């Protein structure tokens, strides 16, 4: 009898429990933590709908509205509950913070990728470096340093003309890239040095032909 009484009391309590949700702004969408839509505020959740989402006498819901930061709230059930949820509007500081977070992730990915490819080039694993470099440039097509690395690969293979094209591409993206400028100067150096170091050839001095004495004359 005692167990039946507890069970009956628990069932009666579940039947009378309810949660009323209001929000600022009104009309915010209410979802379960799993993404199932429950309705929009003001919203009353009760009966089977409430029982379905209750775990350990608590419910977890997500409340969202366009132009506002969504909130996930955990609500403990006490009987007939009412909750007013205040949503914060997106402001300039929010967008600036999000932009910096995304930029930092992107910048870290760019830097990490270049370091990994550079390590492969230093290890003379040129085919592997070229493969990863192609994937990198598909993701980040306008990074001057990646074309400098491509030039390094071709230079190590002895393809100086192809290396020069990559360096010129890097200079087009970033005219101030010091490594590209240095490598282009180094490529041109052998020609310039050869011209400077080659001795000037003097034309041979032609000696006048000796006069043949005429016989009979003194």
C-alpha positions as CSV (number, residue, x, y, z in Angstrom):
1,X,0.0,0.0,0.0
2,X,2.8,2.3,0.9
3,X,4.5,1.9,-2.5
4,X,1.2,2.3,-4.3
5,X,0.6,5.5,-2.3
6,X,3.9,6.9,-3.3
7,X,3.4,6.0,-6.9
8,X,0.0,7.6,-6.9
9,X,1.3,10.8,-5.3
10,X,4.2,11.0,-7.8
11,X,1.8,10.6,-10.7
12,X,-0.5,13.2,-9.3
13,X,2.5,15.6,-8.8
14,X,3.6,15.0,-12.4
15,X,0.1,15.7,-13.6
16,X,-0.1,19.1,-11.8
17,X,3.4,20.2,-12.7
18,X,3.9,22.9,-15.3
19,X,6.5,25.4,-16.5
20,X,5.5,28.8,-17.9
21,X,8.2,30.6,-19.9
22,X,8.2,34.2,-20.8
23,X,11.0,36.1,-22.5
24,X,12.3,39.5,-23.4
25,X,11.8,39.8,-26.3
26,X,8.6,37.9,-26.7
27,X,8.2,35.4,-29.4
28,X,11.5,33.6,-28.8
29,X,11.7,30.0,-29.9
30,X,12.0,27.4,-27.2
31,X,13.8,24.1,-28.0
32,X,15.0,21.1,-26.1
33,X,18.7,20.7,-25.7
34,X,18.5,18.1,-28.5
35,X,17.0,20.8,-30.9
36,X,13.3,19.7,-30.7
37,X,11.0,22.8,-31.0
38,X,8.6,23.1,-28.1
39,X,7.0,26.4,-29.1
40,X,7.5,30.2,-28.7
41,X,7.2,32.4,-25.7
42,X,5.0,33.0,-23.8
43,X,4.9,29.2,-23.5
44,X,3.3,26.8,-21.0
45,X,4.8,23.3,-20.8
46,X,2.8,20.7,-18.9
47,X,1.5,17.1,-19.0
48,X,3.1,14.6,-21.3
49,X,5.2,17.3,-23.1
50,X,6.8,18.2,-19.8
51,X,7.2,14.6,-18.7
52,X,8.9,13.8,-21.9
53,X,11.7,16.3,-21.4
54,X,12.1,16.0,-17.7
55,X,15.3,14.3,-16.4
56,X,16.0,14.0,-12.7
57,X,13.2,16.6,-12.0
58,X,14.9,19.1,-14.3
59,X,14.4,20.3,-17.8
60,X,17.0,21.9,-20.1
61,X,15.8,24.3,-22.8
62,X,17.3,26.6,-25.3
63,X,15.7,30.0,-26.0
64,X,16.6,32.0,-29.1
65,X,15.4,35.0,-31.0
66,X,16.8,36.7,-34.1
67,X,19.3,39.4,-33.2
68,X,19.8,38.1,-29.7
69,X,22.3,35.7,-28.1
70,X,20.6,32.4,-27.4
71,X,20.5,31.0,-23.9
72,X,20.5,27.5,-22.6
73,X,18.9,27.2,-19.2
74,X,18.4,24.3,-16.7
75,X,15.2,24.6,-14.7
76,X,14.4,22.6,-11.6
77,X,10.7,21.6,-11.2
78,X,8.9,22.5,-8.1
79,X,5.2,22.4,-9.1
80,X,3.8,25.3,-11.0
81,X,6.9,27.2,-12.1
82,X,7.2,30.4,-14.0
83,X,10.4,31.8,-15.4
84,X,11.2,35.1,-17.2
85,X,14.2,34.8,-19.5
86,X,16.1,37.9,-20.6
87,X,18.0,37.6,-23.9
88,X,20.9,39.9,-24.6
89,X,21.0,41.6,-28.0
90,X,23.9,41.2,-30.3
91,X,26.0,44.3,-29.9
92,X,29.2,45.7,-31.5
93,X,31.3,44.2,-28.8
94,X,29.8,40.7,-29.4
95,X,30.6,40.9,-33.1
96,X,34.1,42.2,-32.5
97,X,34.8,39.4,-30.1
98,X,33.4,36.8,-32.4
99,X,35.4,38.2,-35.3
100,X,38.6,38.1,-33.3
101,X,38.0,34.5,-32.2
102,X,37.4,33.4,-35.8
103,X,40.4,35.5,-37.1
104,X,42.6,34.0,-34.4
105,X,41.6,30.4,-35.4
106,X,42.2,31.2,-39.1
107,X,45.5,32.9,-38.4
108,X,46.7,30.0,-36.3
109,X,45.7,27.5,-39.0
110,X,47.6,29.6,-41.6
111,X,50.7,29.8,-39.5
112,X,50.7,26.2,-38.5
113,X,50.3,25.0,-42.0
114,X,53.2,27.1,-43.3
115,X,55.5,25.8,-40.5
116,X,54.6,22.2,-41.3
117,X,55.2,22.6,-45.0
118,X,58.5,24.5,-44.3
119,X,59.7,21.5,-42.1
120,X,59.0,19.1,-45.0
121,X,61.0,21.4,-47.4
122,X,63.9,21.5,-44.9
123,X,63.8,17.7,-44.7
124,X,64.0,17.6,-48.5
125,X,60.6,15.7,-48.6
126,X,59.7,17.8,-51.7
127,X,56.9,15.6,-53.1
128,X,55.1,15.5,-49.7
129,X,55.7,19.2,-49.2
130,X,54.2,19.9,-52.6
131,X,51.1,17.8,-51.9
132,X,50.4,19.6,-48.6
133,X,51.2,23.0,-50.2
134,X,48.6,22.4,-52.9
135,X,45.9,21.7,-50.2
136,X,47.1,24.7,-48.3
137,X,46.8,27.0,-51.3
138,X,43.3,25.7,-52.1
139,X,42.3,26.8,-48.6
140,X,44.4,30.0,-48.4
141,X,45.0,31.1,-52.1
142,X,46.4,34.6,-51.3
143,X,49.2,33.9,-48.9
144,X,52.5,35.2,-50.3
145,X,54.6,32.9,-48.1
146,X,53.1,29.8,-49.6
147,X,54.3,30.8,-53.1
148,X,57.8,31.5,-51.6
149,X,57.7,27.9,-50.3
150,X,56.6,26.7,-53.8
151,X,59.6,28.6,-55.2
152,X,61.9,26.9,-52.7
153,X,60.7,23.5,-53.7
154,X,61.3,24.2,-57.4
155,X,64.6,25.8,-56.7
156,X,65.8,22.7,-54.9
157,X,64.6,20.6,-57.9
158,X,66.7,22.9,-60.2
159,X,63.6,24.4,-61.9
160,X,64.8,28.0,-61.6
161,X,62.4,29.5,-64.2
162,X,59.4,27.9,-62.4
163,X,60.8,29.1,-59.0
164,X,61.0,32.6,-60.4
165,X,57.4,32.6,-61.5
166,X,56.3,31.6,-58.0
167,X,58.4,34.4,-56.5
168,X,56.9,36.9,-58.8
169,X,53.4,35.7,-57.8
170,X,54.4,36.2,-54.1
171,X,55.6,39.7,-54.9
172,X,52.2,40.4,-56.6
173,X,50.4,39.4,-53.5
174,X,52.8,41.1,-51.1
175,X,55.2,43.5,-52.7
176,X,57.0,44.0,-49.4
177,X,57.7,40.3,-48.8
178,X,61.4,40.3,-47.8
179,X,62.1,36.6,-48.5
180,X,60.7,36.7,-52.0
181,X,62.8,39.8,-52.7
182,X,65.9,38.2,-51.3
183,X,65.4,35.0,-53.4
184,X,64.8,37.0,-56.6
185,X,68.0,38.9,-56.0
186,X,69.9,35.7,-55.4
187,X,68.6,34.3,-58.6
188,X,69.8,37.3,-60.5
189,X,73.2,37.4,-58.7
190,X,75.1,34.8,-60.8
191,X,74.5,36.7,-64.0
192,X,75.5,40.0,-62.5
193,X,78.6,38.6,-60.8
194,X,79.7,36.8,-63.9
195,X,79.5,40.1,-65.8
196,X,81.5,41.9,-63.2
197,X,84.2,39.3,-62.7
198,X,84.8,38.4,-66.4
199,X,88.0,40.2,-67.5
200,X,87.8,42.5,-70.4
201,X,89.4,40.9,-73.4
202,X,91.7,43.2,-75.2
203,X,91.9,43.1,-78.9
204,X,95.2,41.7,-80.1
205,X,97.7,44.4,-81.1
206,X,98.6,44.1,-84.7
207,X,102.2,44.9,-85.4
208,X,103.1,46.6,-88.6
209,X,104.6,44.4,-91.2
210,X,108.4,44.7,-91.6
211,X,109.5,46.5,-94.8
212,X,111.3,44.3,-97.2
213,X,114.5,46.1,-98.5
214,X,114.4,46.8,-102.2
215,X,117.4,45.3,-104.0
216,X,119.7,47.7,-105.8
217,X,119.0,50.6,-103.6
218,X,121.1,51.7,-100.8
